């Protein structure tokens, strides 16, 4: 069984409209913003806990008093401004267009193939004999879950994974990993 949690929600009080330089600075600072901590029930009988190496995932695991291994393979897919401009655009537009650029490999940073490779590298490290908990990030988790489902895992997952919600995936009967 694999349990997945997207880190606690980030308290983002920054302005909504940013130029490209401000957006890139916001992306860099985002990992150090304060989190909205809540109490959640963690499943029992967890053999392995893996946490993204980024602060917001580590702070989530620390708040939950977990003993874990960090992995850079679980980090969020990087993003940066898609154009250099002084024009102030809403954050949602910067993020949306940046993800479209990622999807079509129009980015100079991590592309879709890189992300898939990172997911495969991480999955190859999991001991599927033990129940596993993973704390990571929304965009990355979407593709990690997609890959796990292609390997025969099932479970209900929101289309857009929510912060601080435990998602559980079960291996289908007869699936050998």
Backbone bond lengths (Angstrom), bond angles and torsions (degrees), N, CA, C in turn:
res aa  C-N    CA-C-N  psi(-1)  N-CA   C-N-CA  omega(-1)  CA-C   N-CA-C  phi
1 X - - - 1.451 - - 1.532 108.68 -
2 X 1.294 115.62 139.03 1.466 120.93 177.52 1.525 108.85 -121.57
3 X 1.321 115.11 128.17 1.465 122.12 176.24 1.519 107.22 -110.00
4 X 1.319 116.04 137.41 1.462 121.10 -179.82 1.515 109.95 -127.83
5 X 1.330 115.45 139.96 1.462 121.66 177.08 1.524 108.09 -132.03
6 X 1.314 115.14 129.99 1.465 119.63 168.18 1.526 106.44 -81.27
7 X 1.315 117.59 136.00 1.470 122.21 -178.14 1.523 111.72 -46.93
8 X 1.343 116.07 162.71 1.461 120.98 176.94 1.520 110.15 -58.98
9 X 1.317 115.17 154.88 1.464 121.24 -178.31 1.533 110.49 -63.29
10 X 1.320 114.88 139.46 1.458 122.13 179.66 1.523 109.39 -84.90
11 X 1.343 116.18 135.67 1.467 121.43 174.28 1.525 107.33 -85.03
12 X 1.296 115.27 97.43 1.471 120.97 -177.74 1.522 108.51 -103.99
13 X 1.333 115.34 105.44 1.469 119.58 -179.47 1.526 111.14 -106.87
14 X 1.330 115.66 11.97 1.463 119.39 -179.79 1.524 110.52 -72.94
15 X 1.322 115.70 164.54 1.466 119.97 -179.98 1.537 109.99 -65.69
16 X 1.298 115.89 155.47 1.465 121.94 -174.10 1.525 113.13 -84.02
17 X 1.326 117.34 -33.59 1.466 120.74 -176.94 1.527 109.29 -102.29
18 X 1.344 115.08 126.25 1.452 120.96 -174.27 1.524 110.78 -135.53
19 X 1.327 116.53 145.89 1.462 118.54 170.19 1.536 107.25 -81.88
20 X 1.317 118.28 178.49 1.466 120.23 -173.92 1.534 112.25 -62.97
21 X 1.314 117.17 -40.71 1.456 120.08 179.99 1.530 110.67 -65.46
22 X 1.334 116.27 -43.07 1.466 120.64 178.18 1.530 111.03 -65.19
23 X 1.328 117.56 -38.46 1.461 120.60 179.06 1.528 110.46 -63.11
24 X 1.331 116.98 -46.10 1.470 119.84 179.16 1.529 111.37 -62.01
25 X 1.320 117.55 -37.46 1.468 121.04 176.87 1.524 110.31 -67.13
26 X 1.345 116.78 -40.34 1.465 121.31 178.25 1.524 110.55 -62.00
27 X 1.322 117.92 -43.43 1.466 121.39 178.70 1.529 109.95 -58.95
28 X 1.321 115.78 -43.61 1.464 120.75 -179.36 1.533 110.68 -64.84
29 X 1.320 117.78 -41.20 1.468 122.45 -177.45 1.527 113.13 -77.88
30 X 1.326 117.61 -23.71 1.471 123.08 -172.62 1.524 112.49 -52.95
31 X 1.320 117.38 -38.60 1.457 120.47 -176.76 1.525 112.44 -67.40
32 X 1.320 117.78 -16.14 1.467 120.87 -178.59 1.524 113.27 -106.57
33 X 1.327 117.75 5.19 1.457 120.61 176.64 1.539 109.48 -67.72
34 X 1.316 115.72 156.61 1.457 121.58 177.13 1.536 109.59 -67.11
35 X 1.322 115.79 152.00 1.466 121.56 179.12 1.517 110.73 -106.95
36 X 1.327 116.22 155.84 1.468 122.95 173.85 1.527 106.99 -93.61
37 X 1.328 115.84 94.94 1.467 120.95 -176.49 1.518 111.39 -76.61
38 X 1.313 115.20 138.84 1.460 122.04 174.36 1.532 107.22 -138.98
39 X 1.314 115.71 165.78 1.460 120.00 175.53 1.514 108.71 -91.68
40 X 1.319 116.67 131.33 1.464 121.31 175.79 1.519 108.21 -132.55
41 X 1.321 115.68 153.50 1.458 121.50 178.12 1.517 109.45 -86.20
42 X 1.315 115.00 121.98 1.461 121.76 178.13 1.525 107.29 -93.51
43 X 1.324 118.31 132.92 1.470 120.20 178.08 1.534 110.91 -57.50
44 X 1.314 115.25 148.94 1.464 121.02 178.57 1.525 109.03 -85.37
45 X 1.316 115.65 171.25 1.462 122.94 175.48 1.531 112.70 59.88
46 X 1.318 114.82 47.16 1.469 120.72 176.44 1.523 108.27 -93.33
47 X 1.329 116.71 125.70 1.462 120.94 179.95 1.513 113.10 -89.11
48 X 1.328 116.72 -36.77 1.461 121.67 -178.47 1.520 109.81 -132.91
49 X 1.321 115.60 138.59 1.459 120.82 175.05 1.522 107.46 -126.80
50 X 1.332 115.69 122.60 1.458 122.64 178.38 1.517 108.67 -117.41
51 X 1.329 115.48 134.80 1.456 121.38 -176.17 1.526 108.65 -131.08
52 X 1.318 115.88 137.06 1.455 121.32 174.52 1.527 109.98 -53.80
53 X 1.313 115.69 148.39 1.464 120.92 -179.95 1.535 112.85 -76.42
54 X 1.322 117.77 -2.11 1.463 120.22 -179.97 1.528 110.53 -83.60
55 X 1.338 115.31 147.72 1.464 121.59 -172.36 1.513 114.70 -54.09
56 X 1.323 118.62 -42.75 1.460 118.96 -175.17 1.525 111.86 -64.94
57 X 1.318 119.08 -31.43 1.465 121.52 175.67 1.528 110.44 -75.93
58 X 1.327 116.69 -42.95 1.467 120.76 178.11 1.528 110.44 -61.42
59 X 1.334 117.60 -44.39 1.469 121.02 179.25 1.528 111.40 -63.84
60 X 1.327 116.57 -34.27 1.467 120.45 175.95 1.527 109.64 -63.84
61 X 1.325 117.18 -49.13 1.470 121.22 -179.55 1.531 111.14 -63.00
62 X 1.327 116.70 -39.79 1.470 120.06 178.72 1.528 111.02 -63.95
63 X 1.332 116.70 -42.39 1.465 120.08 178.33 1.531 110.93 -60.91
64 X 1.317 116.73 -33.10 1.468 121.40 -179.30 1.533 112.25 -86.00
65 X 1.331 116.85 4.01 1.468 122.87 179.37 1.523 112.83 55.61
66 X 1.313 116.51 47.60 1.458 121.55 -178.73 1.525 111.08 -99.54
67 X 1.308 115.66 149.33 1.454 122.37 170.12 1.517 106.25 -99.89
68 X 1.323 117.53 123.91 1.464 120.14 -167.52 1.516 112.27 -147.20
69 X 1.321 114.18 168.17 1.460 122.71 171.14 1.523 106.55 -110.69
70 X 1.338 117.33 134.55 1.463 119.23 175.61 1.530 109.23 -89.23
71 X 1.326 114.18 151.33 1.460 120.23 178.43 1.520 109.90 -143.37
72 X 1.321 115.32 126.58 1.468 120.11 174.61 1.521 110.80 -68.18
73 X 1.318 117.12 -19.49 1.465 120.87 178.87 1.525 111.96 -66.12
74 X 1.337 117.32 -19.13 1.466 121.83 -179.14 1.532 112.92 -96.37
75 X 1.316 118.12 4.78 1.470 121.50 -178.78 1.527 111.05 -65.40
76 X 1.313 115.14 154.70 1.459 120.25 177.68 1.522 110.01 -64.48
77 X 1.317 115.35 151.09 1.466 121.34 175.74 1.527 107.28 -66.80
78 X 1.310 116.37 126.11 1.460 121.00 -177.99 1.524 112.10 -65.02
79 X 1.308 114.83 156.00 1.466 120.66 178.75 1.527 108.04 -147.59
80 X 1.311 115.67 149.91 1.464 120.59 174.74 1.527 108.12 -150.49
81 X 1.325 115.09 169.64 1.468 120.35 -178.84 1.530 109.84 -57.03
82 X 1.306 115.74 137.34 1.468 121.50 -177.98 1.527 112.31 -86.02
83 X 1.330 116.12 -9.37 1.460 121.16 178.86 1.531 107.95 -151.96
84 X 1.301 117.18 146.86 1.460 121.77 177.11 1.526 107.69 -90.54
85 X 1.331 115.54 112.09 1.461 119.39 -176.30 1.520 110.86 -152.48
86 X 1.315 115.51 153.27 1.463 120.41 173.40 1.537 110.40 -90.79
87 X 1.320 116.11 -6.72 1.468 121.35 176.87 1.524 109.96 -64.49
88 X 1.328 116.14 130.74 1.461 120.49 -178.47 1.535 109.15 -89.91
89 X 1.326 114.76 117.75 1.464 122.26 -179.65 1.523 109.29 -113.79
90 X 1.337 117.27 154.27 1.467 119.56 177.55 1.535 110.89 -66.06
91 X 1.333 116.41 147.53 1.468 120.93 -179.55 1.526 111.26 -56.44
92 X 1.339 117.21 -40.30 1.462 119.30 -177.67 1.527 110.75 -59.91
93 X 1.334 117.35 -33.26 1.463 120.48 179.42 1.532 110.66 -72.30
94 X 1.326 116.76 -44.52 1.466 120.36 176.35 1.532 109.75 -56.19
95 X 1.336 115.62 -46.66 1.464 120.68 -177.34 1.526 111.69 -67.01
96 X 1.313 116.90 -46.07 1.468 120.59 -177.67 1.521 112.12 -63.45
97 X 1.316 116.96 -48.57 1.466 119.99 -179.56 1.528 109.87 -66.22
98 X 1.328 116.79 -38.02 1.466 120.00 177.12 1.517 112.36 -59.55
99 X 1.340 117.13 -39.08 1.472 120.88 179.04 1.533 110.91 -72.36
100 X 1.321 117.46 -35.16 1.471 119.95 174.79 1.523 109.35 -63.54
101 X 1.326 116.99 -43.25 1.469 120.53 176.64 1.524 110.38 -59.60
102 X 1.329 117.89 -41.74 1.473 122.01 177.69 1.529 109.68 -60.21
103 X 1.326 115.81 -46.42 1.469 120.58 -176.44 1.530 111.24 -59.02
104 X 1.310 116.55 -41.02 1.466 120.92 -177.83 1.531 112.69 -94.50
105 X 1.325 116.63 12.92 1.468 122.56 177.71 1.529 112.80 58.86
106 X 1.354 116.97 35.92 1.464 121.77 177.19 1.524 110.80 -97.77
107 X 1.310 116.96 30.95 1.449 119.93 -175.83 1.522 110.36 -121.15
108 X 1.308 116.29 149.28 1.461 120.11 178.60 1.531 111.16 -89.04
109 X 1.340 116.38 -8.15 1.458 119.31 176.15 1.531 108.21 -98.47
110 X 1.297 117.90 -148.34 1.468 121.51 -178.44 1.525 111.00 -59.60
111 X 1.330 116.62 130.61 1.457 120.20 176.37 1.529 110.11 -105.39
112 X 1.308 116.70 -179.65 1.464 121.57 -175.68 1.527 111.64 -60.31
113 X 1.312 117.22 -41.36 1.476 120.74 178.68 1.525 111.09 -62.73
114 X 1.322 116.14 -39.78 1.471 120.21 177.58 1.529 110.82 -62.06
115 X 1.331 116.07 -43.11 1.463 120.56 -179.61 1.523 110.25 -63.36
116 X 1.330 117.11 -45.74 1.465 120.38 179.13 1.525 110.96 -61.06
117 X 1.305 117.11 -39.77 1.456 121.65 178.44 1.530 110.61 -63.66
118 X 1.325 116.31 -42.63 1.466 121.50 178.81 1.524 110.81 -62.92
119 X 1.327 116.29 -41.12 1.471 120.87 177.69 1.528 110.01 -62.67
120 X 1.315 117.16 -45.93 1.468 120.30 178.96 1.524 111.20 -61.89
121 X 1.326 117.08 -41.06 1.464 120.85 177.82 1.518 110.91 -60.89
122 X 1.344 116.48 -42.69 1.464 119.30 179.56 1.526 110.58 -66.37
123 X 1.315 117.59 -47.81 1.471 120.96 -177.98 1.524 111.13 -58.71
124 X 1.317 117.15 -34.50 1.470 119.89 -179.52 1.536 111.72 -66.02
125 X 1.334 118.08 -16.40 1.464 122.01 -179.89 1.524 113.63 -91.80
126 X 1.324 117.19 -12.12 1.463 120.60 -174.90 1.526 110.10 -76.72
127 X 1.330 115.80 134.49 1.461 122.24 171.82 1.530 106.36 -90.14
128 X 1.326 116.40 100.53 1.458 120.99 -174.67 1.528 112.99 -73.10
129 X 1.332 117.08 -4.36 1.470 120.89 175.28 1.524 110.79 -76.02
130 X 1.326 116.88 -18.40 1.461 121.93 -178.76 1.522 109.81 -112.91
131 X 1.338 115.67 147.39 1.457 119.59 172.67 1.526 108.14 -66.28
132 X 1.317 115.49 139.04 1.460 121.37 -172.75 1.519 110.38 -126.75
133 X 1.328 115.77 140.61 1.463 122.77 173.55 1.526 107.76 -117.04
134 X 1.317 115.74 132.79 1.461 122.28 179.65 1.529 108.43 -123.92
135 X 1.331 116.49 130.08 1.468 121.32 173.82 1.518 107.05 -115.93
136 X 1.331 114.87 120.09 1.462 119.70 -174.87 1.525 110.05 -146.11
137 X 1.336 116.40 -144.17 1.459 123.40 -169.76 1.521 110.66 -130.31
138 X 1.320 115.90 153.52 1.459 122.41 -170.95 1.509 116.88 -54.82
139 X 1.309 118.13 -56.14 1.461 120.19 -175.67 1.529 110.29 -65.82
140 X 1.320 116.65 -45.31 1.465 120.98 179.05 1.525 110.74 -62.15
141 X 1.339 116.75 -44.61 1.471 120.41 -178.04 1.516 112.05 -60.42
142 X 1.313 117.52 -35.71 1.461 120.87 179.22 1.530 110.50 -55.27
143 X 1.309 116.69 -42.30 1.460 120.61 -177.69 1.530 111.84 -83.20
144 X 1.327 117.29 -29.06 1.466 120.52 173.31 1.528 109.77 -64.54
145 X 1.314 116.95 -45.29 1.471 121.34 179.13 1.522 110.35 -63.72
146 X 1.316 117.17 -42.14 1.465 120.87 177.66 1.530 110.79 -57.33
147 X 1.328 116.20 -43.60 1.464 120.55 179.30 1.528 110.76 -66.05
148 X 1.328 117.64 -44.45 1.461 120.76 178.97 1.532 111.21 -60.51
149 X 1.316 116.53 -40.07 1.473 119.79 177.54 1.525 110.81 -65.32
150 X 1.323 117.77 -35.20 1.467 120.06 178.08 1.532 111.30 -68.21
151 X 1.332 116.43 -20.72 1.464 121.51 177.85 1.529 112.60 -89.05
152 X 1.339 116.58 -1.04 1.458 119.94 176.52 1.509 115.61 109.33
153 X 1.322 118.35 9.84 1.461 120.60 175.61 1.528 109.11 -86.15
154 X 1.320 115.69 147.83 1.459 121.20 177.79 1.525 108.97 -129.69
155 X 1.304 115.52 157.19 1.456 121.23 177.55 1.510 110.02 160.95
156 X 1.317 114.78 156.99 1.458 120.42 179.35 1.524 109.81 -83.90
157 X 1.324 115.04 126.11 1.462 121.71 179.55 1.521 107.92 -135.78
158 X 1.329 115.99 134.77 1.460 120.16 176.77 1.526 109.86 -63.40
159 X 1.325 116.55 149.11 1.466 120.58 178.57 1.529 109.58 -56.19
160 X 1.297 116.82 -44.22 1.471 121.77 174.30 1.518 106.26 -112.88
161 X 1.341 117.00 109.08 1.463 120.17 -174.71 1.527 110.50 -59.77
162 X 1.322 114.45 138.55 1.463 121.24 -176.29 1.528 110.58 -93.80
163 X 1.311 115.24 151.38 1.462 121.01 176.22 1.526 109.94 -66.92
164 X 1.336 115.77 142.28 1.465 124.03 171.96 1.531 113.66 59.95
165 X 1.296 117.58 26.23 1.461 121.67 176.29 1.529 108.10 -112.41
166 X 1.326 115.74 133.65 1.462 120.47 179.69 1.528 108.79 -86.37
167 X 1.316 115.58 122.95 1.460 122.51 174.72 1.524 107.40 -107.42
168 X 1.325 116.81 134.53 1.452 121.12 -177.95 1.524 110.31 -118.74
169 X 1.324 115.22 128.46 1.462 121.90 176.75 1.524 108.57 -116.42
170 X 1.324 115.53 133.85 1.460 122.80 179.18 1.521 108.62 -110.41
171 X 1.332 116.52 142.71 1.459 120.10 174.07 1.526 107.43 -74.75
172 X 1.329 116.44 133.46 1.464 120.46 176.08 1.514 109.22 -61.67
173 X 1.315 115.69 148.49 1.476 121.10 177.55 1.527 109.88 -55.36
174 X 1.315 116.07 131.34 1.451 120.72 176.97 1.509 114.72 89.19
175 X 1.344 118.28 -5.63 1.450 120.94 178.71 1.515 108.94 -78.51
176 X 1.310 117.13 126.06 1.458 122.37 177.76 1.533 107.53 -113.65
177 X 1.312 115.37 122.26 1.470 120.12 -178.39 1.507 111.38 -107.26
